[in-house]
Structure formats: structure tokens, C-alpha cells
């Protein structure tokens, strides 16, 4: 009896647990379905709200732009200039202002600039059959743009042209044309162009952007004999360029500030492009990483001609792996220096050309200055045919009649020079039989007095 009682109790407990488990699963499924439906409803409400908000903001943005344009059209023609725009003298119109309407905030931008219409020729004399237009201010173009307060979303943009009764009249003024190009000579649009002259009253303080042709045309500027006009070119992610005043540090600037002549056009061209970076590894002739070395990279572009003042020069210290990085550098040819060390070879050859938006990997082989390792500065030619009697010229330092040359490639047998001649100090000519050798990049190893220097990927065999 006791056993039957216990078995019955167990069966009843199992039945209760089974029914309770089924009920819990059903509850979880039901809650999940309800949560999914609520999420779908919430997403739909959010999308609809965003659409309504966007539509409302766009409608108000269009109204604000129209109102601003109508307001400007009713102003006197000579008063149509913004505080920082391309028209001199500057006016009282805000370049940017935040407006509130129906509990929404908008950034309202106003751009007013002269337009040189091609119907009567242009200032650059590029219209066939038309004379050169010495007064490139046929009329004014007003552009009003409404955006979100952070400037990321545009709601409306309205443009209109306004002409004076006699817009083109001669006067004691000059014209400045700024051209912004990239490293290939192509125009750079939407670059920030700043034109300043603090010697005038009122001061010239213009901040604008280059157009689709990379140009900014600023007429009616006061002529000055002294070099007091100053220009700065900037764009996010790009190198910068500018003119420089004469100073103690820059007695003869490469691109100096300038003056303007009356009834003359002054054109200034500035080249900017995307910034680049360089990853550098410094090793000994045996390939050992060299930490804690102060490496200086110096560009070939100059701010001052005599004495030479580099536009870019930066120093970094190698880490435990002998590595370092130079970032935010512009396209240029760069050389390297390390106090107390000779740079035996660089890969690629020094000066290293760094292109816009490049991420260049550079390897430096160095040795203390009191060691007589040979230095390799160039190898000509760098591309070789796989034939007999192939000649290469190796240039550098610590290269003499006791030097020899071999070619080396991983997985291949070393190729020693069959003959080495010396036609000039620190220059040798090596002859190789390259018949049947593997194509690709080969290291060039020059050894002087038992001390080898490797030029990694010094030649390419094809």
C-alpha cells in the first residue's frame, strides 16, 4: 500500500509539472508575438513621424528661403553683400544665421557673389569671338540655403540673379581670381578660400568656397602696392596652402603675400590634395629592429627659398619593433635623417615619392656613422631583361674597387655579378647573366670590406 501511494503521488506530480510546462511555453510564445507586433507598430509610428517631421521641416525650409530671397531682392543693389562673402566692401547681411520657426531650428546660409557672364566675354579671355571683359561683375547671384542646425541635412536652396542699372562701370579697383587645383591639375570644388587684407579700411575679410571649376572671382578690390593681400586655402581631409608675409623666419617666401593693381586682374593658383601617411621600419644591416631612434622626415616643398625652409618636417621615435608612423602629410618627395646614423638604403629609394591619399610603407637600413657600410642611393636601370650581359649602375657612398654585388630572391639561388667596373667615385657597374632566372623583384646586395648593405626590391627582372 505504501508503494502504490508513492507511485500515485509521483504520477500526479508529473502530470501537474507537464501541464504547467505547456502553459509556460505558450505564455512565452504569446509574449514574443505581442512584442514583435508592438515593435512593428512602434517602427511604423517612428517612420511615419520621421516622414511627417521631414516634410514639415522641408516645407518650412522652403518658406524661409523664399522669404530671405524676397527680403534681399528689396534691398539696394550696392547693399547686397554679406559680412564674409566675396564682395568688397563687406555688407551687414549674415553669411549664416539660425532661425526658429514652429518649434524647429534651421541654419540659413546666404551666399552673394558677382557673376561674369560670357555674353560679353569674360575676364580670362576664353570666349571665342568676344573681347576680354575687364569688369567681371555683370550681375549678382543670391543663393539661400536652409539646413538642419548641424548643417548635415539640406531642406531647400533657392537662387536668383539681380542686376544693377549700371553694374559694369570702370573704377580704381582690381580683380582677384583664385584657382584651386589638385596634384593632377584638376579643379578642387568646395575648398574654403580666405582672402584677407588688414591694411585697408574697411578690412578685407572674405571667406568663401571654390566653385565647380575650382575658382573664386573677387572683383572691385582696392589696389595696394604693398604685399598685404593674404590668401589661405583649406579643405577637410586635404593639405592646405597659403601665401606668407615676409618675416624674419621667412625673408623670401616661396609663395608671398601680394598686392593688386588698379584695373588689372591678378590670378593666384594653389594646389591642394588629399592627405597621406607613411609607415616606416628602421633596421640594422643584419635586419635587427632598432628601437628608440629619432627619425626626421623632410619634404622637398619649401616655404622659403633662401634659406630653405621645408613646408613639412616632422620627427618621431621608433617603437620596440623599430617602427613609426607619419600621418596627415601631403603629397611630396621625402627624405629621412637619424642623428648619429647613416642611412644605408631606403625602400623605395630616397627621396620617397608619396602620392595623395597614399599609405606608403618605407624601410630604412641604417648603421652608426663610424661604421663603413656602403650606402646605396640609386640603381639604374631598375627593370631588367632576363638575358645575358645585363648591366646595372649602382650609386651611393663607401663604394670602391673592393666592392662586389649580388642579386638575391627568396627561394632562388644568389646571382653574383660576373664583372664589376668602377667609372667614377662611389659608382660601380655590375654585369649579370640573367638567362632563365625567375622574374619579379630581386634584392641588390653591395658588400664593401666585408660589410653588406641590402637594397630591398632594388631591381625587377621581367
C-alpha positions as CSV (number, residue, x, y, z in Angstrom):
1,X,0.0,0.0,0.0
2,X,2.8,2.4,0.8
3,X,4.4,1.7,-2.6
4,X,1.1,2.3,-4.5
5,X,0.6,5.5,-2.7
6,X,4.0,6.8,-3.6
7,X,3.7,5.8,-7.2
8,X,0.3,7.6,-7.5
9,X,1.7,10.7,-5.9
10,X,4.6,10.7,-8.4
11,X,2.3,10.3,-11.4
12,X,0.2,13.2,-10.2
13,X,3.2,15.4,-9.7
14,X,4.5,14.6,-13.2
15,X,1.1,15.4,-14.7
16,X,1.0,18.7,-12.9
17,X,4.5,19.6,-14.0
18,X,3.7,18.6,-17.6
19,X,0.6,20.8,-17.7
20,X,2.5,23.7,-16.0
21,X,5.3,23.4,-18.6
22,X,3.0,23.6,-21.5
23,X,1.3,26.7,-20.1
24,X,4.7,28.4,-19.6
25,X,5.8,27.8,-23.2
26,X,2.5,29.1,-24.6
27,X,2.9,32.2,-22.4
28,X,6.4,32.8,-23.7
29,X,5.3,32.4,-27.3
30,X,2.4,34.7,-26.8
31,X,4.6,37.4,-25.2
32,X,7.1,37.1,-28.1
33,X,4.4,37.6,-30.7
34,X,3.0,40.5,-28.8
35,X,6.5,42.1,-28.5
36,X,7.0,41.6,-32.2
37,X,3.7,43.2,-33.1
38,X,4.5,46.1,-30.7
39,X,7.9,46.6,-32.3
40,X,6.4,46.6,-35.8
41,X,3.8,49.1,-34.7
42,X,6.5,51.3,-33.0
43,X,8.7,51.1,-36.1
44,X,5.8,52.1,-38.3
45,X,4.9,55.0,-36.0
46,X,8.6,56.1,-36.0
47,X,8.9,56.0,-39.7
48,X,5.6,58.0,-40.1
49,X,6.8,60.5,-37.6
50,X,10.1,61.0,-39.3
51,X,8.4,61.4,-42.7
52,X,6.0,63.9,-41.2
53,X,8.9,65.8,-39.5
54,X,10.9,65.8,-42.7
55,X,8.0,67.0,-44.7
56,X,7.2,69.7,-42.2
57,X,10.9,70.8,-42.0
58,X,11.2,70.9,-45.8
59,X,8.1,73.0,-46.1
60,X,9.3,75.5,-43.5
61,X,12.8,75.4,-45.0
62,X,11.4,76.4,-48.4
63,X,9.3,79.1,-46.9
64,X,12.3,80.5,-45.0
65,X,14.5,80.5,-48.2
66,X,11.7,82.3,-50.2
67,X,11.2,84.9,-47.5
68,X,15.0,85.5,-47.3
69,X,15.3,85.9,-51.1
70,X,12.4,88.3,-51.3
71,X,13.9,90.3,-48.4
72,X,17.2,90.6,-50.3
73,X,15.6,91.5,-53.6
74,X,14.0,94.5,-51.9
75,X,17.4,95.8,-50.7
76,X,19.5,98.4,-52.6
77,X,21.9,96.7,-55.1
78,X,25.0,98.1,-53.5
79,X,23.9,96.8,-50.1
80,X,23.8,93.2,-51.4
81,X,26.9,91.8,-49.8
82,X,27.5,89.5,-46.8
83,X,29.8,90.0,-43.9
84,X,32.3,87.4,-45.0
85,X,31.5,86.9,-48.7
86,X,33.4,87.6,-51.9
87,X,32.0,91.2,-52.4
88,X,34.1,94.1,-51.1
89,X,33.3,96.2,-49.1
90,X,31.5,93.7,-46.8
91,X,27.9,94.3,-46.0
92,X,25.7,93.7,-43.0
93,X,24.0,90.5,-44.2
94,X,24.7,87.4,-42.2
95,X,26.5,84.6,-44.0
96,X,24.9,82.2,-41.6
97,X,22.1,82.6,-39.1
98,X,19.9,80.2,-37.0
99,X,16.2,80.8,-37.4
100,X,13.4,79.3,-35.3
101,X,10.0,78.5,-36.8
102,X,7.2,76.4,-35.4
103,X,9.5,75.0,-32.6
104,X,12.1,73.9,-35.3
105,X,15.5,75.4,-35.7
106,X,17.1,76.0,-39.1
107,X,20.6,77.1,-40.3
108,X,20.1,79.7,-43.1
109,X,23.1,80.3,-45.3
110,X,23.3,83.3,-47.7
111,X,25.8,83.5,-50.5
112,X,26.1,86.6,-52.7
113,X,28.7,86.9,-55.4
114,X,29.3,88.6,-58.7
115,X,28.8,86.7,-61.9
116,X,30.9,87.2,-65.1
117,X,28.5,86.4,-67.9
118,X,30.1,85.1,-71.1
119,X,27.7,87.1,-73.4
120,X,30.2,90.0,-73.4
121,X,33.4,87.9,-73.0
122,X,35.0,87.0,-69.7
123,X,37.9,88.2,-67.6
124,X,40.0,85.2,-68.6
125,X,39.5,85.9,-72.3
126,X,38.4,82.3,-73.1
127,X,35.1,83.2,-75.0
128,X,35.7,82.8,-78.8
129,X,34.7,85.9,-80.8
130,X,34.4,88.1,-77.7
131,X,36.8,90.6,-76.3
132,X,38.3,90.3,-72.8
133,X,35.9,91.6,-70.2
134,X,37.9,93.7,-67.8
135,X,34.9,94.2,-65.5
136,X,33.8,90.6,-64.4
137,X,30.7,91.7,-62.4
138,X,27.8,91.7,-64.8
139,X,25.3,90.9,-62.0
140,X,25.0,89.4,-58.6
141,X,23.8,85.9,-57.8
142,X,22.0,85.3,-54.5
143,X,21.8,81.7,-53.1
144,X,19.9,81.0,-49.9
145,X,20.2,77.5,-48.4
146,X,18.3,76.2,-45.4
147,X,19.7,73.2,-43.5
148,X,19.4,71.4,-40.2
149,X,21.2,73.2,-37.3
150,X,24.2,70.9,-37.7
151,X,24.4,71.6,-41.4
152,X,24.1,67.9,-42.4
153,X,20.6,67.9,-44.0
154,X,19.6,70.4,-46.6
155,X,15.9,71.3,-46.9
156,X,15.9,73.9,-49.6
157,X,18.1,76.0,-51.8
158,X,16.9,79.0,-53.9
159,X,19.0,81.1,-56.3
160,X,18.2,84.3,-58.1
161,X,20.1,86.9,-60.2
162,X,19.9,90.6,-59.6
163,X,21.4,93.2,-61.9
164,X,22.0,96.9,-61.3
165,X,21.1,99.6,-63.7
166,X,24.8,100.1,-64.4
167,X,26.7,97.2,-62.9
168,X,29.8,97.5,-65.1
169,X,31.5,100.8,-64.5
170,X,35.2,101.4,-64.5
171,X,36.8,102.4,-61.3
172,X,40.0,102.4,-59.3
173,X,39.7,98.7,-58.4
174,X,41.3,95.4,-59.2
175,X,40.1,91.8,-59.7
176,X,41.5,88.7,-57.9
177,X,40.9,85.2,-59.3
178,X,41.9,82.3,-57.1
179,X,42.2,78.9,-58.7
180,X,42.3,75.7,-56.6
181,X,43.7,72.6,-58.2
182,X,44.8,69.1,-57.1
183,X,48.1,67.3,-57.7
184,X,47.0,66.4,-61.2
185,X,45.9,69.9,-62.1
186,X,42.2,69.2,-61.8
187,X,39.9,71.8,-60.2
188,X,39.0,71.3,-56.5
189,X,35.4,72.2,-55.7
190,X,34.2,73.4,-52.3
191,X,37.6,74.3,-50.9
192,X,37.4,77.1,-48.3
193,X,39.1,80.2,-49.7
194,X,40.0,83.0,-47.2
195,X,41.2,86.4,-48.6
196,X,42.3,89.0,-46.1
197,X,43.9,92.4,-46.0
198,X,44.1,94.2,-42.6
199,X,45.9,97.2,-44.1
200,X,42.7,98.5,-45.7
201,X,39.7,100.3,-44.2
202,X,37.3,98.6,-44.1
203,X,39.4,95.4,-43.9
204,X,39.1,92.7,-46.5
205,X,38.0,89.6,-44.7
206,X,36.4,87.2,-47.2
207,X,35.6,83.5,-46.5
208,X,34.0,81.6,-49.4
209,X,34.3,78.4,-51.4
210,X,35.6,77.5,-54.8
211,X,33.1,76.6,-57.4
212,X,32.9,73.6,-59.7
213,X,35.8,75.0,-61.7
214,X,37.9,75.4,-58.6
215,X,37.6,79.2,-58.9
216,X,36.8,82.2,-56.8
217,X,36.4,85.6,-58.6
218,X,36.5,88.7,-56.4
219,X,36.2,92.0,-58.3
220,X,36.2,95.6,-57.0
221,X,39.1,95.1,-54.6
222,X,41.1,98.1,-53.6
223,X,44.5,98.2,-55.3
224,X,47.5,98.3,-53.0
225,X,51.2,98.5,-53.9
226,X,52.5,96.7,-50.8
227,X,52.2,92.9,-50.4
228,X,49.3,92.9,-48.0
229,X,46.7,90.6,-49.6
230,X,46.8,87.2,-47.8
231,X,45.1,84.0,-49.1
232,X,44.5,80.7,-47.2
233,X,43.1,77.5,-48.9
234,X,41.7,74.7,-46.8
235,X,39.5,71.6,-47.2
236,X,38.8,68.8,-44.8
237,X,41.0,65.8,-45.4
238,X,43.2,67.8,-47.8
239,X,46.5,69.6,-47.4
240,X,46.4,73.3,-47.0
241,X,48.1,76.1,-48.9
242,X,48.5,79.8,-48.4
243,X,50.6,82.9,-49.1
244,X,53.1,84.1,-46.5
245,X,54.1,87.6,-45.3
246,X,57.8,88.5,-45.3
247,X,59.3,87.9,-41.8
248,X,62.5,87.1,-40.0
249,X,61.8,83.4,-40.4
250,X,60.7,83.7,-44.0
251,X,62.7,86.5,-45.6
252,X,62.0,85.3,-49.1
253,X,58.7,83.3,-49.1
254,X,58.1,80.8,-51.9
255,X,54.5,82.0,-52.1
256,X,54.5,85.5,-50.7
257,X,51.6,87.8,-49.9
258,X,50.8,90.1,-52.8
259,X,49.4,93.5,-53.9
260,X,46.8,94.4,-56.5
261,X,46.9,96.9,-59.4
262,X,44.0,99.1,-60.5
263,X,42.1,97.8,-63.5
264,X,44.2,94.7,-63.5
265,X,43.4,91.0,-62.9
266,X,45.6,89.1,-60.5
267,X,45.4,85.3,-60.7
268,X,46.7,83.0,-58.0
269,X,46.8,79.2,-58.3
270,X,47.0,76.9,-55.2
271,X,47.4,73.2,-55.3
272,X,45.9,71.0,-52.5
273,X,45.1,67.3,-52.4
274,X,44.1,64.5,-50.1
275,X,46.4,63.8,-47.1
276,X,48.6,60.7,-46.9
277,X,50.5,58.7,-44.4
278,X,53.8,56.7,-44.1
279,X,54.7,53.7,-42.1
280,X,58.4,53.4,-41.5
281,X,60.5,50.5,-40.2
282,X,64.1,51.0,-39.2
283,X,66.5,48.0,-39.1
284,X,70.2,47.3,-38.9
285,X,72.2,45.8,-41.9
286,X,71.5,42.4,-40.4
287,X,67.7,43.0,-40.2
288,X,67.6,43.7,-36.5
289,X,64.8,46.2,-35.4
290,X,66.2,49.4,-33.9
291,X,64.0,51.0,-31.2
292,X,64.3,54.5,-29.7
293,X,65.7,56.2,-32.8
294,X,64.6,59.7,-33.6
295,X,63.7,59.7,-37.3
296,X,63.0,63.0,-39.1
297,X,61.1,63.1,-42.4
298,X,61.5,66.2,-44.5
299,X,59.6,67.2,-47.7
300,X,61.0,68.8,-50.8
301,X,58.4,71.6,-50.9
302,X,59.6,74.8,-49.3
303,X,58.0,77.8,-47.6
304,X,61.2,79.9,-48.1
305,X,63.7,79.7,-50.9
306,X,66.9,81.1,-49.3
307,X,67.5,79.8,-46.8
308,X,65.5,76.6,-47.5
309,X,62.6,76.2,-45.1
310,X,60.7,72.9,-45.7
311,X,56.9,73.1,-45.7
312,X,56.8,69.8,-43.9
313,X,59.3,68.4,-41.4
314,X,58.4,66.1,-38.6
315,X,60.2,63.8,-36.1
316,X,59.1,60.6,-34.5
317,X,60.7,57.9,-32.3
318,X,60.8,54.2,-33.3
319,X,59.0,51.7,-31.0
320,X,60.3,48.4,-29.8
321,X,59.8,46.9,-33.3
322,X,61.7,49.7,-34.9
323,X,58.5,51.1,-36.4
324,X,56.9,54.6,-36.5
325,X,54.1,56.3,-38.4
326,X,53.8,59.8,-40.0
327,X,50.2,60.9,-40.6
328,X,48.5,63.8,-42.2
329,X,51.3,64.6,-44.7
330,X,50.8,66.0,-48.1
331,X,52.0,64.6,-51.5
332,X,55.7,65.4,-51.9
333,X,59.1,63.8,-52.1
334,X,60.5,63.0,-48.7
335,X,64.0,62.3,-47.3
336,X,65.0,60.9,-43.9
337,X,67.6,61.6,-41.3
338,X,68.6,60.0,-38.0
339,X,71.1,61.7,-35.7
340,X,74.3,59.6,-35.3
341,X,73.3,57.2,-38.1
342,X,74.0,56.8,-41.8
343,X,71.0,55.7,-43.8
344,X,72.5,52.9,-46.0
345,X,69.4,52.3,-48.2
346,X,65.7,53.1,-48.3
347,X,62.9,51.1,-49.9
348,X,61.6,52.7,-52.0
349,X,64.7,54.8,-53.0
350,X,65.1,58.2,-51.3
351,X,63.7,60.7,-51.8
352,X,60.5,58.7,-51.4
353,X,57.5,59.9,-53.5
354,X,54.3,59.9,-51.5
355,X,51.1,60.4,-53.6
356,X,47.8,61.9,-52.5
357,X,45.8,59.5,-50.2
358,X,48.8,57.2,-50.2
359,X,49.7,54.9,-47.3
360,X,53.4,54.3,-48.1
361,X,55.4,51.5,-46.4
362,X,59.1,52.5,-46.1
363,X,62.1,50.5,-44.9
364,X,65.3,52.2,-43.7
365,X,68.6,50.3,-43.3
366,X,70.9,52.3,-41.0
367,X,74.2,51.9,-39.3
368,X,76.2,54.2,-36.9
369,X,78.2,56.8,-38.6
370,X,81.5,55.3,-37.5
371,X,80.9,52.1,-39.5
372,X,81.9,51.9,-43.1
373,X,79.0,50.1,-44.6
374,X,78.3,51.0,-48.2
375,X,75.4,53.3,-48.9
376,X,73.0,52.8,-51.9
377,X,71.2,55.9,-53.2
378,X,70.0,54.7,-56.6
379,X,70.2,51.8,-59.1
380,X,69.8,52.4,-62.9
381,X,68.0,50.7,-64.6
382,X,65.6,49.3,-62.1
383,X,63.9,47.0,-64.6
384,X,66.0,44.3,-66.3
385,X,65.5,41.7,-69.1
386,X,66.3,38.1,-68.4
387,X,69.1,37.9,-70.9
388,X,72.9,37.7,-70.9
389,X,75.3,40.6,-70.1
390,X,72.8,42.8,-68.3
391,X,74.4,45.9,-66.8
392,X,73.3,48.0,-63.8
393,X,74.8,51.1,-62.3
394,X,74.9,51.4,-58.5
395,X,75.3,54.8,-57.0
396,X,76.0,55.7,-53.3
397,X,78.8,56.1,-50.8
398,X,81.6,53.8,-49.5
399,X,81.6,52.1,-52.9
400,X,85.1,51.4,-54.1
401,X,87.2,48.9,-56.1
402,X,86.8,46.3,-53.4
403,X,83.0,46.3,-53.6
404,X,81.0,43.4,-55.1
405,X,77.4,42.9,-56.0
406,X,74.9,40.0,-55.9
407,X,71.2,39.7,-56.6
408,X,69.1,37.7,-54.1
409,X,65.5,36.5,-54.1
410,X,63.8,34.2,-51.6
411,X,63.7,30.6,-52.8
412,X,66.2,31.3,-55.6
413,X,70.0,30.9,-55.9
414,X,72.0,34.1,-55.4
415,X,73.3,35.6,-58.7
416,X,76.8,37.2,-58.3
417,X,77.9,39.8,-60.7
418,X,80.1,38.3,-63.4
419,X,82.1,41.6,-63.6
420,X,82.3,44.8,-61.7
421,X,83.9,48.0,-63.0
422,X,84.3,51.5,-61.5
423,X,83.9,54.5,-63.8
424,X,83.5,57.2,-61.1
425,X,83.9,57.6,-57.3
426,X,81.1,55.8,-55.4
427,X,79.7,54.4,-58.6
428,X,80.0,50.9,-59.9
429,X,78.8,49.0,-63.0
430,X,77.9,45.3,-62.5
431,X,77.3,42.8,-65.2
432,X,74.9,39.8,-64.8
433,X,73.9,36.7,-66.7
434,X,70.1,36.6,-66.1
435,X,69.3,33.9,-68.6
436,X,66.4,31.8,-67.3
437,X,66.2,33.4,-63.8
438,X,62.9,33.9,-62.1
439,X,61.0,37.1,-62.8
440,X,59.9,39.5,-60.1
441,X,61.6,41.8,-57.5
442,X,65.2,41.0,-56.5
443,X,67.3,42.5,-53.7
444,X,70.6,44.1,-54.6
445,X,73.4,43.5,-52.0
446,X,76.6,45.6,-52.2
447,X,79.4,44.5,-50.0
448,X,82.5,46.6,-49.2
449,X,85.3,45.3,-46.9
450,X,83.0,42.5,-45.7
451,X,80.2,44.9,-44.8
452,X,77.0,44.2,-46.8
453,X,74.1,46.7,-47.5
454,X,70.9,45.4,-49.0
455,X,68.6,47.4,-51.3
456,X,65.4,45.5,-50.9
457,X,63.5,45.2,-54.2
458,X,66.3,47.0,-55.9
459,X,65.6,45.7,-59.4
460,X,62.8,43.9,-61.2
461,X,63.5,41.1,-63.7
462,X,61.0,40.5,-66.4
